[in-house]
Amino acid sequence: MSALEQIKKKILDELVAKLMCLLGILSATLATFLKKIIPVTEIERIGALPWSILSFSLLAVCFLLASYIILQRPKYKFLQGLGVFVDKKSHQFICSSCKSKKFIQPFKISTGGYTCPICPFSVEHPTHEDIEAVKH
């Protein structure tokens, strides 16, 4: 295992540990909030352990749904005027032909505009409207 893989594993382990701690805190907060909404007699009738399990389960479902929604957002935006994709984070142009073939490489700046490093596709210098579309 290389040093980079070890660092990635340590970061991932640390992230999972902090996430579990956060889930525990949020579960306790949710349980406290639900105790204010639902009468105490109902909680006593159900029992503390099942109540905690129910609270944690509801929180876990909410967390998973939020994660799914966030992860399903597209990473790239297609610009009709230029016929290219734009990376939403780095704002770099991506060749649509190469992206369809699963080759994702940002365009390189050349004298005539932008060129794809993989295929001969190129784009002239974008207009002000195209640049504004990238930012939004």
trRosetta pair geometry for C-beta under 8 A, 3 or more apart (Angstrom, degrees):
i j d omega theta_ij theta_ji phi_ij phi_ji
1 5 4.8 -119 -171 88 87 129
1 6 5.7 107 132 -59 114 87
1 9 7.8 -7 -179 -10 141 143
2 5 4.8 96 56 9 77 102
2 6 7.1 -137 99 -5 41 88
3 6 5.6 -54 -149 36 34 113
3 7 6.4 35 153 -20 66 104
4 7 5.7 -52 -149 35 32 111
4 8 6.4 34 152 -19 65 105
5 8 5.6 -51 -146 37 33 113
5 9 6.3 35 154 -21 65 105
6 9 5.7 -53 -147 36 31 112
6 10 6.4 31 154 -18 64 105
7 10 5.8 -54 -147 37 31 111
7 11 6.3 30 154 -17 65 107
8 11 5.8 -57 -148 38 29 110
8 12 6.2 28 155 -18 65 109
9 12 5.7 -56 -145 39 30 111
9 13 6.2 32 155 -20 65 106
10 13 5.7 -52 -145 36 30 111
10 14 6.3 29 156 -18 64 107
11 14 5.8 -56 -148 38 29 111
11 15 6.2 32 153 -21 64 107
12 15 5.6 -53 -145 36 31 113
12 16 6.4 31 156 -18 65 104
13 16 5.8 -54 -148 36 30 109
13 17 6.4 30 154 -19 64 106
14 17 5.7 -54 -148 36 31 112
14 18 6.4 26 156 -14 65 107
15 18 5.9 -58 -147 40 29 107
15 19 6.1 32 154 -22 64 109
16 19 5.5 -55 -144 37 30 114
16 20 6.4 32 156 -19 65 104
17 20 5.9 -54 -149 35 29 109
17 21 6.5 30 151 -18 62 106
18 21 5.5 -52 -149 37 35 114
18 22 6.2 37 152 -20 66 105
19 22 5.6 -52 -147 37 32 113
19 23 6.3 35 152 -20 64 104
20 23 5.6 -50 -146 35 33 113
20 24 6.5 37 152 -21 63 102
21 24 5.7 -53 -153 32 32 113
21 25 6.6 29 151 -16 64 104
22 25 5.7 -54 -149 37 34 110
22 26 6.1 30 155 -15 67 109
23 26 5.7 -56 -141 42 31 109
23 27 6.0 37 156 -26 65 106
23 56 7.6 67 159 -148 100 90
23 59 6.6 140 -159 128 81 125
23 60 7.1 44 -155 -86 127 77
23 63 6.8 -29 -108 -54 104 165
24 27 5.7 -52 -145 33 28 113
24 28 6.6 26 156 -16 62 104
25 28 5.9 -56 -153 36 31 109
25 29 6.4 30 150 -18 65 108
26 29 5.4 -54 -146 39 35 114
26 30 6.1 37 154 -21 67 105
26 59 5.5 148 119 -157 107 138
26 63 7.9 114 94 -65 155 121
27 30 5.7 -51 -145 36 30 111
27 31 6.4 33 153 -21 63 104
27 52 7.3 62 156 -167 115 77
27 55 5.5 112 -169 122 79 101
27 56 4.4 14 -135 -96 135 75
27 59 5.0 -132 -91 26 73 159
28 31 5.6 -51 -147 34 32 113
28 32 6.5 32 153 -18 64 104
29 32 5.7 -54 -150 36 32 111
29 33 6.3 32 152 -19 65 107
30 33 5.6 -54 -145 37 33 112
30 34 6.2 28 157 -16 67 107
30 55 4.9 157 103 -171 107 102
30 58 6.7 -169 163 85 147 113
30 59 5.1 -156 -3 -68 161 115
31 34 5.9 -57 -144 40 29 107
31 35 6.4 37 153 -27 63 103
31 51 6.7 96 -140 140 107 97
31 52 6.1 -4 -99 -109 145 63
31 55 4.1 1 -77 -130 84 172
32 35 5.7 -50 -150 28 31 115
32 36 7.1 31 151 -19 60 100
33 36 5.9 -56 -162 29 35 110
33 37 6.9 24 147 -12 66 107
34 37 5.5 -57 -148 40 42 109
34 38 5.7 6 165 10 79 110
34 55 6.2 -149 22 -103 144 107
35 38 6.7 -63 -123 57 25 84
35 40 6.9 38 -167 -93 90 74
35 43 6.1 11 -118 -61 84 157
38 42 5.1 -89 165 70 107 135
38 43 6.3 120 106 -49 113 93
39 42 5.0 98 70 1 82 100
39 43 7.5 -152 103 -2 47 86
40 43 5.5 -55 -153 37 43 112
40 44 6.1 41 151 -19 73 104
41 44 5.7 -53 -145 39 32 110
41 45 6.2 35 153 -23 65 106
42 45 5.6 -53 -146 35 31 113
42 46 6.4 26 156 -15 65 106
43 46 5.9 -57 -147 40 30 106
43 48 7.5 47 164 -89 96 56
43 51 5.4 42 -149 -100 87 153
44 47 7.7 40 -173 -77 29 32
46 50 5.3 -121 159 83 96 120
46 51 5.4 110 100 -63 124 93
46 54 7.8 -33 163 -2 147 145
47 50 4.9 71 72 22 102 102
47 51 6.4 -168 89 -13 49 93
48 51 5.6 -63 -148 38 27 115
48 52 6.3 27 157 -20 66 105
49 52 5.8 -53 -148 34 31 109
49 53 6.4 30 154 -17 64 106
50 53 5.5 -54 -146 39 36 113
50 54 6.1 39 154 -21 68 104
51 54 5.7 -52 -147 36 29 112
51 55 6.4 30 153 -19 63 106
52 55 5.7 -53 -146 37 31 112
52 56 6.2 28 156 -16 65 107
53 56 5.9 -56 -145 40 29 108
53 57 6.1 32 155 -22 64 108
54 57 5.7 -55 -145 36 29 112
54 58 6.4 29 157 -18 64 105
55 58 5.9 -55 -150 36 29 109
55 59 6.4 26 153 -15 63 109
56 59 5.7 -57 -148 40 32 111
56 60 6.1 35 154 -22 67 107
57 60 5.6 -52 -144 35 30 112
57 61 6.4 31 156 -19 64 104
58 61 5.8 -54 -148 35 30 110
58 62 6.5 30 153 -17 64 106
59 62 5.7 -55 -149 38 32 111
59 63 6.2 33 153 -19 66 107
60 63 5.6 -54 -146 38 31 112
60 64 6.2 30 156 -18 65 106
61 64 5.8 -54 -145 38 30 109
61 65 6.3 30 156 -18 64 107
62 65 5.9 -56 -147 37 29 110
62 66 6.3 27 156 -17 64 108
63 66 5.8 -57 -147 38 29 109
63 67 6.2 30 154 -19 65 108
64 67 5.6 -53 -145 38 31 113
64 68 6.2 34 155 -22 65 105
65 68 5.7 -52 -146 34 30 112
65 69 6.4 30 155 -18 64 105
66 69 5.8 -55 -149 36 31 111
66 70 6.3 27 155 -16 65 108
67 70 5.8 -58 -146 39 29 108
67 71 6.0 19 160 -12 67 113
68 71 6.1 -61 -141 43 26 104
68 72 6.1 23 161 -21 63 114
69 72 6.1 -61 -144 35 25 109
69 73 7.5 41 154 -39 57 91
70 73 6.3 -40 -167 0 35 112
74 77 7.1 123 105 -74 119 55
74 88 7.8 122 108 -26 72 133
75 87 6.8 -18 150 -141 90 71
75 88 6.1 -140 -177 20 45 107
75 89 7.6 -32 -164 -7 88 101
76 85 4.1 13 173 178 128 124
76 86 6.5 148 -160 67 74 37
76 87 6.0 -43 -103 -95 79 45
76 88 6.7 -150 -100 -22 25 86
76 94 6.1 -66 -129 42 135 142
76 99 7.1 -117 90 -146 177 151
77 85 6.7 143 70 -160 34 70
77 86 5.0 -24 62 58 89 95
77 88 5.9 94 -16 -75 103 91
77 133 7.9 -159 126 151 131 89
77 134 7.7 161 73 -127 127 49
78 84 7.7 -179 -147 101 60 28
78 85 5.4 -42 -94 -99 61 72
78 86 7.9 172 -91 12 15 76
78 96 7.2 62 -129 -102 101 120
79 82 4.6 22 104 37 121 101
79 83 7.3 -51 88 4 78 18
79 84 5.7 0 48 62 106 70
79 85 7.4 164 9 -108 78 20
79 86 5.9 62 -28 -21 112 111
79 130 6.1 65 -171 -146 144 91
79 133 5.7 114 -119 112 105 136
79 134 7.2 -25 -72 -72 134 77
80 83 7.4 19 -171 -70 28 50
81 127 7.6 -70 144 32 148 113
81 129 7.2 81 -7 102 171 112
81 130 5.6 -124 81 -89 133 102
81 133 7.5 141 23 17 121 161
82 93 7.4 -82 130 -129 148 126
82 123 5.3 30 -167 -142 110 135
82 126 6.1 -34 -79 -106 136 102
82 130 5.7 80 -39 -137 119 136
83 96 5.9 -98 158 7 73 142
83 123 7.6 -172 59 -97 87 110
84 93 4.8 12 142 -163 147 102
84 94 6.4 152 177 65 92 46
84 95 6.5 -52 -129 -108 96 30
84 96 5.6 -140 -119 -31 40 94
84 107 7.4 -12 -155 -42 151 133
84 123 5.9 -53 -29 -60 139 148
85 93 7.3 127 76 -163 48 53
85 94 4.2 -32 75 66 100 104
85 95 7.8 -15 29 66 91 14
85 96 5.7 128 -19 -86 90 75
85 99 5.6 41 13 -38 142 167
86 91 6.3 -5 -180 -148 109 46
86 92 7.1 161 -153 77 64 29
86 93 6.0 -37 -99 -100 70 51
86 94 6.9 178 -89 13 18 88
86 133 7.9 151 2 114 155 87
86 134 4.9 -148 -155 -126 161 89
87 90 4.5 12 98 47 131 91
87 91 6.6 -81 75 -24 79 13
87 92 5.0 12 28 48 117 79
87 94 6.1 96 -43 -32 86 118
87 106 7.0 -54 -7 -92 132 104
88 91 7.7 15 -163 -71 18 56
90 106 7.2 -74 107 -88 139 142
91 134 5.2 86 -152 160 96 117
91 135 7.1 15 -117 -84 132 56
92 106 3.8 -21 149 -134 139 126
92 107 6.7 -174 173 33 89 77
93 106 6.6 102 65 -159 52 73
93 107 4.2 -3 80 7 106 128
93 114 5.4 72 54 142 147 162
93 123 6.5 -112 180 32 162 148
94 98 7.4 -122 172 74 78 105
94 99 5.4 74 140 -65 114 124
94 104 5.8 -14 -149 -150 129 81
94 105 7.4 135 -136 65 79 34
94 106 6.3 -61 -84 -103 70 51
94 107 7.2 -140 -82 -26 23 84
95 98 4.0 58 85 21 117 109
95 99 6.2 177 88 -17 58 85
95 103 7.8 -12 68 94 115 96
95 105 7.2 4 17 62 108 81
95 107 6.8 123 -48 -75 82 88
95 116 3.9 37 -66 -105 140 133
95 118 6.7 -137 39 47 152 108
95 119 6.3 154 174 43 160 109
95 121 5.1 122 -137 71 117 137
96 99 5.5 -52 -140 35 31 115
96 100 6.5 35 158 -23 63 102
96 121 8.0 -138 40 173 73 166
97 100 6.1 -55 -157 29 28 110
97 101 7.0 11 149 -3 60 108
97 116 7.6 -58 54 -70 105 174
97 119 5.8 -59 92 51 130 162
97 121 5.7 159 23 -40 128 149
98 101 5.7 -66 -154 46 38 105
98 103 4.1 -77 -177 80 96 102
98 104 7.0 154 123 -84 102 32
98 105 6.5 -50 135 31 153 92
98 116 6.0 167 -15 -165 136 137
98 118 4.9 102 -109 66 140 141
98 119 5.8 -164 -60 1 104 115
98 121 7.6 -140 -18 29 100 134
99 102 7.5 42 -173 -81 34 19
99 103 7.2 -99 -73 66 28 55
99 104 5.7 54 -109 -94 76 81
103 118 5.3 112 139 -119 141 172
105 116 7.0 100 82 -165 105 79
105 117 5.3 -92 135 51 138 109
105 118 5.5 129 38 -29 139 112
107 114 3.8 41 149 173 141 115
107 115 6.3 143 -162 66 91 24
107 116 5.9 -59 -108 -84 77 50
107 117 7.6 166 -137 -18 33 79
107 123 6.9 -41 -129 28 161 112
108 114 6.9 150 71 -157 33 69
108 115 5.7 -28 61 65 86 81
108 116 7.9 110 16 -142 81 8
108 117 5.3 81 -16 -63 118 98
109 113 8.0 -111 -146 146 59 27
109 114 6.1 -42 -101 -102 48 71
110 113 6.5 5 62 62 86 42
110 114 6.8 135 20 -120 84 18
110 115 4.8 28 -7 -2 136 114
110 122 7.2 -53 43 -137 135 124
112 115 7.7 64 64 -51 98 104
112 122 6.6 38 94 159 117 141
112 124 6.5 -69 158 -114 83 68
112 125 7.9 -136 158 -30 41 81
113 122 6.0 117 74 166 111 98
113 123 5.1 -131 142 99 133 54
113 124 4.2 -148 -67 -143 148 24
113 125 4.7 -135 -108 -46 85 51
113 126 7.7 110 -152 -28 107 59
114 122 6.5 169 90 -159 49 69
114 123 4.7 -3 58 56 99 97
114 125 7.9 117 -15 -94 82 43
114 126 8.0 9 -2 -28 123 94
115 120 7.7 -42 -160 -163 105 40
115 121 7.3 151 -155 91 59 48
115 122 4.3 -24 -102 -104 75 98
115 123 7.9 -169 -76 22 37 63
116 119 5.0 3 97 55 136 73
116 120 7.3 22 57 68 103 6
116 121 4.5 37 4 62 130 91
116 122 6.9 -128 4 -74 75 51
123 126 6.9 13 143 -62 121 83
126 130 3.6 -117 -175 89 113 138
126 131 5.6 138 109 -51 122 78
126 134 7.8 60 134 -26 167 127
127 130 5.0 103 52 4 69 101
127 131 7.3 -132 99 -3 40 87
128 131 5.7 -55 -151 36 34 111
128 132 6.4 34 151 -19 67 105
129 132 5.7 -54 -148 37 33 110
129 133 6.3 37 151 -23 65 104
130 133 5.6 -51 -149 33 33 114
130 134 6.7 39 150 -24 62 100
131 134 5.6 -48 -156 26 35 115
131 135 6.9 31 150 -17 63 104
132 135 5.8 -56 -153 34 37 110
132 136 6.6 15 157 -5 68 110
133 136 6.3 -68 -145 45 31 98
